[in-house]
Amino acid sequence: MGCKQSKAAGAAPQAQPNHPGVAISGKASNGAPAGPGSENAATRSTSTAVSASAATTKITNAHVGKGATSSKTPPLAKRNSSLTSKKSQRSDASTPQPPPQQPKRPSTPQLPHEASLYHYLLGGLTVDDAPTEQVVRARTAPFWNEARRLCQSDPSLAAYVDSHTRGTPLHVACSLGSSQIDDVSVADAAVACVHAILEACPEAASKRDGHNHVPLEGIFAGIFTAAKRRRARETKRTADDEDVTEDDDDVDISAPFRFRNPTAHLLLTRDPDSLLLRGKSLYKLVESLPDDTHPPLGPTALFLQILVDLGGATAAGAAAKGAATPSLSGINFDDFAASPEEDDVLALLYRRFVRQFDRSERFFAGDNSREEVVRHRERWKNAAVNTF
């Protein structure tokens, strides 16, 4: 007993955890030697601890869905999965779906090649956006240069006749140029285009459209349109009680007649008898001519000179022409009948001459030697001489 106690006394004391009620190494938790019932108490204590650990494991597994220990999905996870699936379906339904593809419509059939020049010229009234303003295509030189290039690349295009209007490229070019051109350089390009069309198809000068008009009458139509605009301006000034100023009267007519004069010359050279220039036809044309204040001979005087020299324009009635030429067949000669005897082309020109001459002699308040007065008188003397 002494040795055992001595060994026990010589051994280093071991630190024991202070857990009450748990026996360790045959001793009670309070450090006293274990009594006879100590082992049973320790066994019971250990069993209690194991049972508590097992219960803790069950509770933990229940919270995490047993992890890898079970392949079954807990009810809460199932519900969450169902909600997620429904939400995904609603999201797919709310997302805009691309519309079903429509069957492709057949493309617009292209115009036949032989009509390309005709329809290109018809597009001359299209407005293009320029850097500073909108410009009608027929008022630009590139438009006419391209038309001339088309004609020269395939001369057969000049002979095209539209099945509906019976019009030709030459009909369109003459009316378009006469009504739209307002620049000298553009006028030169347009005349070159007309020349190319006539070179490719000389007989086009005599072709009549659905209204029985030859291309030369397209030039006249441009003059009539300009006269209507001029009369509208004069009516507005009268209604507004405005005085006619120098700027109102001094409208530059050089550019349009830069196209009309050589074009008329080209047409009448090809067919001098294409139009009967007399009676009502000539009267209406002369009446529509603007006051020509350019130094003699002005553009309007040159225009009428071409009609007289090449087209046989005269103040005589239609009956004086005699038999109709082939190019005049089918027209209504009543349109060319003489105007009422008390008023004909010569009487019209005489009245114009008197009006212009009287205006050149107008006196103004103050000093009539002023520069603007002298310029006014000079301009209207020019107009009277051109009319004469």
C-alpha positions as CSV (number, residue, x, y, z in Angstrom):
1,M,0.0,0.0,0.0
2,G,2.9,2.3,0.8
3,C,4.5,1.7,-2.7
4,K,1.3,2.4,-4.5
5,Q,0.8,5.5,-2.5
6,S,4.4,6.5,-3.1
7,K,4.0,6.1,-6.9
8,A,0.8,7.9,-6.8
9,A,2.3,10.7,-4.8
10,G,5.3,10.9,-7.1
11,A,3.2,11.1,-10.3
12,A,2.4,14.5,-11.7
13,P,-1.1,15.5,-11.0
14,Q,-3.3,15.5,-14.1
15,A,-5.7,18.4,-14.8
16,Q,-9.3,17.1,-14.9
17,P,-12.1,18.9,-16.7
18,N,-14.7,20.3,-14.4
19,H,-17.8,18.6,-15.7
20,P,-20.0,17.7,-12.8
21,G,-21.7,14.3,-12.9
22,V,-19.3,12.7,-15.4
23,A,-16.9,10.1,-13.9
24,I,-13.3,10.0,-15.3
25,S,-10.7,7.4,-14.5
26,G,-12.7,5.8,-11.6
27,K,-13.1,9.1,-9.8
28,A,-16.1,11.1,-9.2
29,S,-16.3,14.4,-11.0
30,N,-15.6,16.2,-7.7
31,G,-12.2,14.5,-7.5
32,A,-13.1,12.0,-4.7
33,P,-12.4,8.3,-5.2
34,A,-15.2,6.4,-6.9
35,G,-17.3,4.5,-4.5
36,P,-19.0,1.2,-5.1
37,G,-21.8,2.8,-7.1
38,S,-19.4,5.0,-9.1
39,E,-19.1,2.8,-12.1
40,N,-22.8,2.4,-12.5
41,A,-23.2,6.2,-12.2
42,A,-20.5,6.7,-14.9
43,T,-22.1,4.2,-17.2
44,R,-25.4,5.9,-16.9
45,S,-23.9,9.3,-17.4
46,T,-22.1,8.2,-20.6
47,S,-25.3,6.6,-22.0
48,T,-27.1,9.8,-21.4
49,A,-24.5,11.7,-23.3
50,V,-24.7,9.4,-26.3
51,S,-28.5,9.6,-26.4
52,A,-28.2,13.4,-26.3
53,S,-25.7,13.3,-29.2
54,A,-28.0,11.1,-31.3
55,A,-30.9,13.4,-30.7
56,T,-28.8,16.4,-31.7
57,T,-27.8,14.6,-35.0
58,K,-31.5,13.9,-35.8
59,I,-32.4,17.6,-35.3
60,T,-29.5,18.8,-37.4
61,N,-30.3,16.4,-40.2
62,A,-33.9,17.6,-40.2
63,H,-32.9,21.2,-40.7
64,V,-30.5,20.5,-43.6
65,G,-32.7,17.9,-45.3
66,K,-30.4,15.1,-44.1
67,G,-27.8,16.2,-46.7
68,A,-26.2,13.3,-48.4
69,T,-27.8,10.9,-46.0
70,S,-31.2,11.1,-47.8
71,S,-32.2,11.4,-51.5
72,K,-35.7,12.5,-50.8
73,T,-36.6,16.2,-51.3
74,P,-38.1,17.8,-48.3
75,P,-41.6,19.4,-48.6
76,L,-40.3,22.9,-48.3
77,A,-37.8,22.4,-51.1
78,K,-40.5,20.9,-53.3
79,R,-42.7,24.0,-52.8
80,N,-39.8,26.3,-53.6
81,S,-39.0,24.4,-56.7
82,S,-42.7,24.5,-57.8
83,L,-42.9,28.3,-57.2
84,T,-39.6,28.8,-59.2
85,S,-40.9,26.7,-62.1
86,K,-44.2,28.7,-62.3
87,K,-42.4,32.0,-62.1
88,S,-40.1,30.9,-64.9
89,Q,-43.2,30.0,-67.0
90,R,-44.8,33.4,-66.3
91,S,-41.5,35.2,-67.3
92,D,-41.4,33.2,-70.5
93,A,-45.0,34.2,-71.3
94,S,-44.3,37.9,-70.6
95,T,-41.2,38.0,-72.8
96,P,-42.2,39.4,-76.2
97,Q,-41.9,36.7,-78.8
98,P,-40.8,37.5,-82.3
99,P,-43.7,37.7,-84.7
100,P,-44.2,34.8,-87.0
101,Q,-42.4,35.3,-90.3
102,Q,-44.7,36.6,-93.0
103,P,-44.5,35.0,-96.5
104,K,-42.3,37.2,-98.7
105,R,-44.2,39.4,-101.0
106,P,-43.2,39.2,-104.6
107,S,-40.9,42.1,-105.5
108,T,-42.2,44.9,-107.7
109,P,-41.5,44.0,-111.2
110,Q,-38.8,46.1,-112.8
111,L,-39.6,48.3,-115.7
112,P,-38.7,47.0,-119.1
113,H,-35.3,48.2,-120.3
114,E,-36.8,50.0,-123.3
115,A,-38.8,52.3,-120.9
116,S,-35.8,53.3,-118.7
117,L,-35.1,56.6,-120.3
118,Y,-38.8,57.6,-120.4
119,H,-39.3,56.9,-116.7
120,Y,-36.0,58.4,-115.7
121,L,-37.1,61.7,-117.3
122,L,-40.6,61.4,-115.6
123,G,-38.7,61.5,-112.3
124,G,-37.4,65.0,-113.0
125,L,-40.0,66.5,-110.7
126,T,-38.7,64.5,-107.8
127,V,-37.3,66.7,-105.0
128,D,-33.8,65.9,-103.7
129,D,-32.5,67.1,-100.3
130,A,-29.6,69.4,-100.9
131,P,-27.3,70.6,-98.0
132,T,-29.2,73.9,-97.7
133,E,-32.5,73.4,-99.5
134,Q,-34.7,71.0,-101.5
135,V,-34.0,71.0,-105.2
136,V,-36.1,69.7,-108.1
137,R,-34.0,67.2,-110.0
138,A,-34.8,68.7,-113.4
139,R,-33.2,72.0,-112.2
140,T,-29.8,70.3,-111.9
141,A,-27.2,69.6,-114.6
142,P,-26.4,66.1,-113.4
143,F,-30.0,65.0,-114.0
144,W,-29.8,66.0,-117.7
145,N,-26.3,64.6,-118.1
146,E,-27.4,61.2,-116.9
147,A,-30.4,61.2,-119.2
148,R,-28.1,62.0,-122.2
149,R,-25.7,59.2,-121.1
150,L,-28.6,56.7,-121.0
151,C,-29.7,57.7,-124.5
152,Q,-26.2,57.5,-125.9
153,S,-25.6,54.1,-124.3
154,D,-28.6,52.6,-126.0
155,P,-30.1,54.8,-128.8
156,S,-33.2,52.6,-129.0
157,L,-34.5,54.0,-125.7
158,A,-35.3,57.3,-127.6
159,A,-38.0,55.5,-129.7
160,Y,-40.0,54.3,-126.7
161,V,-43.7,55.1,-126.8
162,D,-45.7,54.7,-123.5
163,S,-48.7,52.4,-124.0
164,H,-51.0,54.6,-121.8
165,T,-50.1,58.2,-122.6
166,R,-48.5,57.6,-126.0
167,G,-45.8,60.0,-124.8
168,T,-42.1,59.6,-125.7
169,P,-38.9,60.6,-123.9
170,L,-38.8,63.7,-126.2
171,H,-42.3,64.8,-125.0
172,V,-41.2,64.6,-121.4
173,A,-37.8,66.3,-121.9
174,C,-39.4,69.3,-123.8
175,S,-42.1,70.0,-121.3
176,L,-39.9,69.4,-118.3
177,G,-37.1,71.6,-119.5
178,S,-39.4,74.5,-120.5
179,S,-41.2,74.5,-117.1
180,Q,-38.4,73.8,-114.7
181,I,-35.1,75.2,-115.9
182,D,-34.0,78.4,-114.2
183,D,-30.2,78.3,-114.7
184,V,-28.2,78.8,-117.8
185,S,-25.7,76.0,-117.2
186,V,-28.6,73.6,-116.6
187,A,-30.3,74.8,-119.8
188,D,-27.2,73.9,-121.8
189,A,-27.1,70.4,-120.3
190,A,-30.8,69.9,-121.1
191,V,-30.4,71.0,-124.7
192,A,-27.6,68.5,-125.1
193,C,-30.0,65.8,-123.8
194,V,-32.7,66.8,-126.4
195,H,-30.1,66.8,-129.1
196,A,-29.0,63.2,-128.2
197,I,-32.6,62.0,-128.3
198,L,-33.2,63.5,-131.7
199,E,-30.0,62.1,-133.0
200,A,-31.1,58.6,-131.8
201,C,-34.6,59.0,-133.1
202,P,-35.2,61.8,-135.6
203,E,-38.9,60.9,-136.1
204,A,-39.6,61.6,-132.4
205,A,-40.1,65.3,-133.4
206,S,-43.3,64.4,-135.2
207,K,-44.7,61.8,-132.6
208,R,-48.1,62.7,-131.1
209,D,-49.1,61.7,-127.6
210,G,-52.6,60.8,-126.4
211,H,-53.6,64.5,-126.4
212,N,-52.5,64.8,-130.0
213,H,-49.5,67.0,-129.0
214,V,-46.1,67.0,-130.6
215,P,-43.0,67.6,-128.4
216,L,-42.8,71.3,-129.5
217,E,-46.0,71.9,-127.7
218,G,-44.3,70.8,-124.5
219,I,-42.2,74.0,-124.8
220,F,-45.3,76.0,-125.2
221,A,-46.8,74.4,-122.1
222,G,-43.9,75.6,-120.0
223,I,-44.5,79.2,-121.3
224,F,-48.2,78.9,-120.4
225,T,-47.4,77.7,-116.9
226,A,-44.9,80.6,-116.3
227,A,-47.6,83.1,-117.5
228,K,-50.1,81.7,-115.0
229,R,-47.6,82.2,-112.2
230,R,-46.8,85.7,-113.4
231,R,-50.5,86.7,-113.5
232,A,-51.0,85.2,-110.0
233,R,-48.2,87.5,-108.7
234,E,-49.7,90.5,-110.4
235,T,-53.2,89.8,-109.0
236,K,-51.7,89.4,-105.5
237,R,-49.9,92.7,-105.7
238,T,-53.1,94.4,-106.9
239,A,-55.1,92.9,-104.0
240,D,-52.4,94.0,-101.5
241,D,-52.4,97.5,-103.1
242,E,-48.6,97.3,-103.7
243,D,-46.6,99.2,-106.3
244,V,-44.8,97.3,-109.0
245,T,-41.1,97.7,-108.2
246,E,-38.1,97.2,-110.4
247,D,-37.5,93.8,-108.9
248,D,-41.0,92.6,-109.7
249,D,-40.7,93.5,-113.3
250,D,-37.1,92.5,-113.8
251,V,-37.6,88.8,-113.8
252,D,-34.7,87.0,-115.6
253,I,-36.0,85.0,-118.5
254,S,-32.6,84.2,-119.9
255,A,-32.4,80.6,-118.5
256,P,-35.7,79.2,-119.6
257,F,-35.3,80.7,-123.1
258,R,-31.8,79.4,-123.2
259,F,-33.5,76.0,-123.3
260,R,-36.6,76.9,-125.4
261,N,-34.9,78.7,-128.3
262,P,-32.3,76.0,-129.3
263,T,-34.8,73.2,-128.6
264,A,-37.4,74.7,-130.8
265,H,-34.8,75.2,-133.5
266,L,-33.8,71.5,-133.3
267,L,-37.4,70.3,-133.4
268,L,-38.5,72.5,-136.3
269,T,-35.4,71.7,-138.3
270,R,-36.4,68.0,-138.0
271,D,-40.0,68.6,-138.9
272,P,-41.0,72.2,-139.9
273,D,-44.7,71.1,-140.4
274,S,-45.1,69.4,-137.1
275,L,-47.4,72.2,-135.8
276,L,-49.6,74.7,-137.5
277,L,-48.4,78.0,-135.9
278,R,-51.2,80.4,-136.6
279,G,-54.7,81.4,-135.5
280,K,-55.6,80.6,-131.9
281,S,-52.6,78.5,-131.3
282,L,-50.1,81.3,-132.1
283,Y,-52.3,83.9,-130.4
284,K,-52.3,82.1,-127.1
285,L,-48.5,81.6,-127.3
286,V,-47.7,85.2,-128.0
287,E,-50.1,86.3,-125.3
288,S,-48.2,84.2,-122.8
289,L,-44.8,85.6,-123.6
290,P,-43.3,87.7,-120.8
291,D,-42.2,91.3,-121.3
292,D,-38.7,91.1,-122.7
293,T,-36.6,93.9,-121.2
294,H,-33.3,92.4,-122.5
295,P,-31.3,94.5,-125.1
296,P,-32.7,93.7,-128.6
297,L,-33.0,91.1,-129.8
298,G,-34.1,89.6,-126.6
299,P,-34.9,85.9,-126.0
300,T,-38.6,86.2,-126.7
301,A,-38.0,88.0,-130.0
302,L,-35.5,85.3,-131.0
303,F,-38.0,82.6,-130.1
304,L,-40.7,84.1,-132.3
305,Q,-38.2,84.6,-135.1
306,I,-37.4,80.8,-135.0
307,L,-41.1,80.0,-135.2
308,V,-41.6,82.3,-138.2
309,D,-38.4,81.3,-140.0
310,L,-38.5,77.5,-139.4
311,G,-42.1,76.8,-138.4
312,G,-44.0,79.1,-140.8
313,A,-45.7,81.0,-138.0
314,T,-48.0,83.7,-139.4
315,A,-51.0,85.8,-138.5
316,A,-52.9,84.3,-141.3
317,G,-55.7,81.8,-140.6
318,A,-55.5,78.0,-140.9
319,A,-57.2,77.9,-144.3
320,A,-54.2,79.7,-145.8
321,K,-52.0,76.7,-145.1
322,G,-53.6,74.6,-147.7
323,A,-53.5,70.8,-147.5
324,A,-52.4,69.3,-144.3
325,T,-49.0,67.6,-144.2
326,P,-48.7,64.0,-143.0
327,S,-47.5,65.3,-139.6
328,L,-50.6,67.4,-139.2
329,S,-53.1,64.6,-140.0
330,G,-55.7,63.9,-137.4
331,I,-55.6,67.3,-135.7
332,N,-58.6,69.5,-135.1
333,F,-58.1,72.6,-137.3
334,D,-60.7,74.5,-135.3
335,D,-58.1,74.9,-132.6
336,F,-56.1,76.9,-135.2
337,A,-58.9,79.0,-136.6
338,A,-58.4,82.7,-136.8
339,S,-59.2,84.8,-133.7
340,P,-62.1,87.3,-134.0
341,E,-61.4,89.7,-136.8
342,E,-61.2,92.7,-134.4
343,D,-58.3,91.0,-132.5
344,D,-55.5,89.0,-134.0
345,V,-51.8,88.4,-133.2
346,L,-50.7,91.7,-134.8
347,A,-53.3,93.7,-132.8
348,L,-52.1,91.9,-129.6
349,L,-48.5,92.8,-130.3
350,Y,-49.4,96.4,-131.1
351,R,-51.2,96.8,-127.8
352,R,-48.2,95.4,-126.0
353,F,-45.9,97.7,-127.8
354,V,-47.9,100.8,-126.8
355,R,-48.1,99.7,-123.1
356,Q,-44.3,99.1,-123.0
357,F,-43.5,102.4,-124.7
358,D,-45.8,104.4,-122.4
359,R,-44.1,102.8,-119.4
360,S,-40.7,103.8,-120.7
361,E,-41.9,107.5,-120.8
362,R,-43.2,107.5,-117.3
363,F,-42.3,110.5,-115.2
364,F,-41.5,110.2,-111.5
365,A,-41.6,112.7,-108.7
366,G,-38.3,114.5,-108.2
367,D,-35.2,114.4,-110.4
368,N,-35.9,112.1,-113.4
369,S,-32.2,111.9,-114.2
370,R,-31.6,109.6,-111.2
371,E,-30.0,106.3,-112.0
372,E,-33.0,104.2,-111.2
373,V,-35.2,106.3,-113.4
374,V,-32.8,106.0,-116.3
375,R,-32.5,102.3,-115.8
376,H,-36.3,101.9,-115.7
377,R,-36.8,103.8,-119.0
378,E,-34.0,101.9,-120.7
379,R,-35.5,98.5,-119.8
380,W,-39.0,99.3,-121.1
381,K,-37.7,100.8,-124.3
382,N,-35.9,97.5,-124.8
383,A,-39.2,95.7,-124.2
384,A,-41.0,97.9,-126.8
385,V,-38.3,97.3,-129.4
386,N,-38.4,93.5,-128.9
387,T,-42.2,93.6,-129.3
388,F,-42.0,95.7,-132.4
